[in-house]
Amino acid sequence: MRMISTDLGVACAWCGELFTKRRPNMVYCKKECCNAATNKKLIEKYHKEKARKKNKDRKCSVCQANLSRYNSDEVCHACQVKESELQKIKLLKELGFEYILEE
């Protein structure tokens, strides 16, 4: 949710009501809106974690391999290692070193 600012004030990120900020970091007009938004975020996080633990068809976003229920990332370990190696090779090339691939 985004805040919309007008000459009349700022729109609440939860209910959309216009209000005047009392602090620079205010996003919600009332404590109830803040609590409702926080509760929604907590519930979404809870259900996401619950689905991860039940391992409901979670796939690696790179290679589409099944992810372990213990892996909280969106990428499998093999793809993380590959990406790390590619970054290492790129950095070595930028520094002017030759990198010999081990196979």
MARBA-3410 file (N, C-alpha, C, O; in Angstrom, 1 decimal):
103
0.8,-1.2,0.0,0.0,0.0,0.0,0.9,1.2,0.0,1.9,1.3,0.7 ~ 0.5,2.2,-0.8,1.3,3.4,-0.9,0.5,4.6,-0.3,-0.7,4.6,-0.3 ~ 1.3,5.5,0.2,0.7,6.7,0.8,0.6,7.7,-0.4,1.5,7.9,-1.2 ~ -0.6,8.4,-0.4,-0.8,9.4,-1.4,-0.9,10.8,-0.7,-1.7,10.9,0.2 ~ 0.0,11.7,-1.1,0.0,13.0,-0.5,-0.7,14.0,-1.3,-0.6,14.1,-2.5
-1.5,14.9,-0.6,-2.2,16.0,-1.3,-2.1,17.2,-0.5,-1.4,17.2,0.6 ~ -2.7,18.3,-0.9,-2.6,19.6,-0.1,-3.4,19.4,1.2,-3.2,20.1,2.1 ~ -4.4,18.5,1.2,-5.2,18.4,2.4,-4.6,17.5,3.4,-5.1,17.4,4.5 ~ -3.6,16.8,3.0,-2.9,15.8,4.0,-2.4,14.6,3.2,-2.2,14.6,2.0 ~ -2.3,13.6,4.0,-1.8,12.3,3.4,-2.8,11.2,3.6,-3.5,11.2,4.6
-3.0,10.4,2.6,-3.9,9.3,2.7,-3.4,8.1,3.5,-2.2,7.7,3.3 ~ -4.2,7.6,4.4,-3.8,6.5,5.3,-3.5,5.3,4.4,-4.3,5.0,3.4 ~ -2.4,4.6,4.6,-2.0,3.4,3.8,-3.0,2.2,4.0,-3.0,1.3,3.2 ~ -3.8,2.2,5.1,-4.8,1.1,5.3,-6.2,1.5,4.9,-6.7,0.8,4.1 ~ -6.7,2.6,5.3,-8.1,2.9,5.0,-8.3,4.0,4.0,-9.4,4.2,3.5
-7.2,4.7,3.7,-7.3,5.8,2.6,-7.8,7.1,3.1,-7.9,8.1,2.3 ~ -8.1,7.2,4.4,-8.6,8.5,5.0,-7.5,9.5,5.0,-6.4,9.2,5.3 ~ -7.8,10.8,4.6,-6.8,11.8,4.7,-6.5,12.3,6.1,-7.5,12.4,6.9 ~ -5.3,12.5,6.4,-4.9,12.9,7.8,-3.6,13.7,7.7,-2.9,13.7,6.7 ~ -3.3,14.5,8.7,-2.1,15.3,8.8,-1.1,14.5,9.7,-1.4,14.1,10.8
0.1,14.4,9.1,1.1,13.6,9.9,1.6,14.4,11.1,1.8,15.6,11.0 ~ 1.7,13.7,12.2,2.3,14.4,13.4,3.7,14.1,13.5,4.5,14.8,14.2 ~ 4.2,13.0,12.8,5.6,12.6,12.8,5.9,12.4,11.3,5.0,12.0,10.5 ~ 7.2,12.5,10.9,7.5,12.4,9.5,7.3,10.9,9.0,7.2,10.7,7.8 ~ 7.4,9.9,9.9,7.3,8.6,9.4,5.9,8.0,9.6,5.8,6.8,9.5
4.9,8.8,9.8,3.5,8.3,10.0,3.0,7.8,8.7,3.2,8.4,7.6 ~ 2.4,6.6,8.7,1.8,6.0,7.5,0.3,5.8,7.7,-0.4,5.8,6.7 ~ -0.1,5.5,8.9,-1.5,5.2,9.2,-2.1,6.4,10.0,-1.5,7.0,10.8 ~ -3.4,6.6,9.8,-4.1,7.7,10.5,-4.4,7.4,11.9,-4.4,8.3,12.8 ~ -4.7,6.1,12.3,-5.1,5.8,13.6,-4.3,4.5,14.0,-3.8,3.8,13.2
-4.3,4.3,15.3,-3.7,3.1,15.9,-4.4,1.8,15.4,-3.7,0.8,15.1 ~ -5.7,1.9,15.2,-6.5,0.7,14.7,-6.0,0.3,13.3,-5.9,-0.8,13.0 ~ -5.7,1.3,12.4,-5.3,1.0,11.1,-3.9,0.4,11.1,-3.6,-0.6,10.4 ~ -3.0,0.9,12.0,-1.7,0.4,12.1,-1.8,-1.1,12.6,-1.1,-1.9,12.1 ~ -2.6,-1.3,13.6,-2.8,-2.7,14.2,-3.3,-3.6,13.1,-2.9,-4.8,13.0
-4.3,-3.2,12.3,-4.9,-4.0,11.3,-3.9,-4.4,10.2,-3.8,-5.5,9.8 ~ -3.1,-3.4,9.8,-2.0,-3.7,8.8,-1.0,-4.6,9.3,-0.5,-5.5,8.6 ~ -0.6,-4.4,10.6,0.4,-5.3,11.2,-0.1,-6.7,11.3,0.6,-7.7,11.0 ~ -1.4,-6.9,11.8,-2.0,-8.2,11.9,-2.0,-8.9,10.5,-1.8,-10.1,10.4 ~ -2.4,-8.1,9.5,-2.4,-8.7,8.1,-1.0,-9.2,7.7,-0.9,-10.3,7.2
0.0,-8.4,8.0,1.4,-8.9,7.6,1.8,-10.1,8.4,2.4,-11.0,7.8 ~ 1.4,-10.2,9.7,1.8,-11.3,10.5,1.0,-12.6,10.0,1.6,-13.7,10.0 ~ -0.2,-12.4,9.7,-1.0,-13.6,9.2,-0.4,-14.1,7.9,-0.3,-15.3,7.7 ~ -0.1,-13.2,6.9,0.5,-13.6,5.7,1.8,-14.3,5.9,2.1,-15.3,5.3 ~ 2.7,-13.8,6.8,3.9,-14.4,7.1,3.7,-15.8,7.7,4.4,-16.7,7.4
2.8,-15.9,8.6,2.4,-17.2,9.3,2.0,-18.3,8.2,2.5,-19.4,8.2 ~ 1.1,-17.9,7.3,0.7,-18.8,6.3,1.8,-19.2,5.3,1.8,-20.3,4.8 ~ 2.6,-18.3,5.0,3.7,-18.5,4.1,4.7,-19.5,4.7,5.2,-20.5,4.1 ~ 5.0,-19.3,6.0,5.9,-20.2,6.7,5.3,-21.6,6.9,5.9,-22.6,6.8 ~ 4.0,-21.6,7.1,3.2,-22.9,7.3,3.3,-23.7,6.0,3.5,-24.9,6.0
3.1,-23.0,4.9,3.1,-23.7,3.5,4.5,-24.2,3.2,4.7,-25.3,2.7 ~ 5.5,-23.4,3.6,6.9,-23.8,3.4,7.2,-25.1,4.2,7.8,-26.0,3.7 ~ 6.7,-25.2,5.4,7.0,-26.4,6.2,6.2,-27.6,5.8,6.6,-28.7,5.9 ~ 5.0,-27.4,5.1,4.3,-28.5,4.6,4.8,-28.9,3.2,4.4,-29.9,2.7 ~ 5.7,-28.0,2.7,6.4,-28.3,1.4,5.4,-28.4,0.3,5.5,-29.4,-0.5
4.5,-27.5,0.2,3.5,-27.5,-0.9,4.1,-27.1,-2.2,4.0,-25.9,-2.6 ~ 4.6,-28.0,-3.0,5.1,-27.8,-4.3,5.9,-26.5,-4.5,5.7,-25.7,-5.4 ~ 6.9,-26.3,-3.6,7.8,-25.2,-3.8,8.9,-25.6,-4.7,9.6,-26.6,-4.6 ~ 9.1,-24.8,-5.7,10.1,-25.0,-6.8,11.2,-23.9,-6.7,10.9,-22.8,-6.4 ~ 12.4,-24.3,-7.1,13.5,-23.3,-7.3,13.1,-22.4,-8.4,12.7,-22.8,-9.4
13.3,-21.1,-8.2,12.9,-20.1,-9.2,13.9,-20.1,-10.4,13.6,-19.5,-11.4 ~ 15.0,-20.8,-10.3,16.0,-20.8,-11.4,15.8,-22.1,-12.2,15.6,-22.1,-13.4 ~ 16.0,-23.3,-11.5,16.0,-24.6,-12.2,14.7,-25.4,-12.0,14.6,-26.5,-12.6 ~ 13.8,-25.0,-11.3,12.5,-25.6,-11.0,12.6,-27.0,-10.3,11.7,-27.8,-10.3 ~ 13.7,-27.2,-9.6,13.9,-28.4,-8.7,13.0,-28.2,-7.5,12.8,-27.1,-7.0
12.6,-29.3,-6.9,11.8,-29.2,-5.6,12.7,-28.7,-4.5,13.9,-29.1,-4.4 ~ 12.1,-27.8,-3.7,12.9,-27.2,-2.6,12.6,-28.0,-1.3,11.5,-28.5,-1.1 ~ 13.6,-28.1,-0.5,13.4,-28.8,0.8,12.5,-27.9,1.7,12.5,-26.7,1.6 ~ 11.8,-28.6,2.6,11.0,-27.9,3.6,11.8,-27.0,4.5,11.3,-26.1,5.2 ~ 13.1,-27.4,4.6,14.0,-26.6,5.5,14.7,-25.4,4.8,15.3,-24.6,5.5
14.5,-25.3,3.5,15.1,-24.2,2.8,14.1,-23.1,2.7,13.1,-23.2,2.1 ~ 14.4,-22.0,3.4,13.5,-20.9,3.4,13.7,-19.9,2.2,13.0,-19.0,2.0 ~ 14.8,-20.2,1.4,15.1,-19.4,0.2,14.2,-19.8,-0.9,13.5,-20.8,-0.9 ~ 14.2,-19.0,-2.0,13.4,-19.3,-3.2,14.3,-20.0,-4.2,13.8,-20.3,-5.3 ~ 15.6,-20.2,-3.9,16.5,-20.8,-4.8,17.2,-22.0,-4.1,17.5,-21.9,-2.9
17.4,-23.1,-4.9,18.0,-24.3,-4.3,19.5,-24.0,-4.0,20.1,-23.1,-4.6 ~ 20.1,-24.9,-3.2,21.5,-24.7,-2.9,22.4,-24.8,-4.1,23.3,-24.0,-4.2 ~ 22.1,-25.7,-5.0,22.9,-25.9,-6.2,23.0,-24.6,-7.0,24.0,-24.2,-7.5 ~ 21.8,-23.9,-7.2,21.8,-22.7,-7.9,22.5,-21.6,-7.2,23.1,-20.7,-7.8 ~ 22.4,-21.6,-5.8,23.1,-20.6,-5.1,24.6,-20.7,-5.2,25.3,-19.7,-5.4
25.1,-22.0,-5.2,26.5,-22.2,-5.4,27.0,-21.8,-6.8,28.0,-21.2,-7.0 ~ 26.2,-22.1,-7.8,26.5,-21.7,-9.2,26.6,-20.2,-9.3,27.5,-19.7,-9.9 ~ 25.6,-19.5,-8.7,25.6,-18.0,-8.8,26.9,-17.5,-8.1,27.5,-16.5,-8.5 ~ 27.2,-18.1,-6.9,28.4,-17.7,-6.2,29.7,-17.8,-7.0,30.5,-17.0,-7.0 ~ 29.8,-19.0,-7.7,30.9,-19.2,-8.6,31.0,-18.2,-9.7,32.1,-17.7,-10.1
29.8,-17.9,-10.3,29.8,-17.0,-11.4,30.3,-15.6,-11.0,31.0,-14.9,-11.7 ~ 29.8,-15.2,-9.8,30.2,-13.9,-9.2,31.7,-13.9,-9.0,32.4,-12.9,-9.2 ~ 32.3,-15.0,-8.5,33.7,-15.1,-8.2,34.5,-15.0,-9.5,35.5,-14.3,-9.5 ~ 34.1,-15.7,-10.6,34.8,-15.6,-11.8,34.7,-14.2,-12.4,35.7,-13.7,-12.9 ~ 33.6,-13.6,-12.3,33.4,-12.2,-12.8,34.4,-11.3,-12.1,35.0,-10.4,-12.7
34.4,-11.4,-10.8,35.3,-10.5,-10.0,36.8,-10.8,-10.3,37.5,-9.8,-10.4 ~ 37.2,-12.0,-10.5,38.6,-12.3,-10.8,38.9,-11.8,-12.2,40.0,-11.3,-12.4 ~ 38.0,-11.9,-13.1,38.2,-11.3,-14.5,38.4,-9.8,-14.4,39.2,-9.2,-15.1 ~ 37.6,-9.1,-13.6,37.7,-7.7,-13.4,39.0,-7.3,-12.8,39.5,-6.2,-13.1 ~ 39.5,-8.1,-12.0,40.8,-7.9,-11.3,42.0,-8.3,-12.2,43.2,-8.0,-11.9
41.7,-8.9,-13.4,42.7,-9.3,-14.3,43.3,-10.6,-14.1,44.4,-10.9,-14.7 ~ 42.7,-11.5,-13.3,43.2,-12.8,-13.1,42.5,-13.8,-14.0,41.4,-13.6,-14.4 ~ 43.3,-14.8,-14.4,42.7,-15.9,-15.2,42.1,-16.9,-14.2,42.7,-17.2,-13.1 ~ 41.0,-17.4,-14.5,40.3,-18.4,-13.6,40.2,-19.7,-14.3,39.6,-19.8,-15.4 ~ 40.7,-20.8,-13.8,40.7,-22.1,-14.4,39.6,-22.9,-13.8,39.6,-23.1,-12.5
38.7,-23.3,-14.6,37.5,-24.1,-14.1,38.0,-25.5,-13.7,38.7,-26.2,-14.4 ~ 37.6,-25.9,-12.5,37.9,-27.3,-12.0,36.7,-28.2,-12.4,35.6,-27.9,-12.1 ~ 37.0,-29.3,-13.1,36.0,-30.2,-13.5,36.3,-31.6,-13.1,35.5,-32.5,-13.4
END
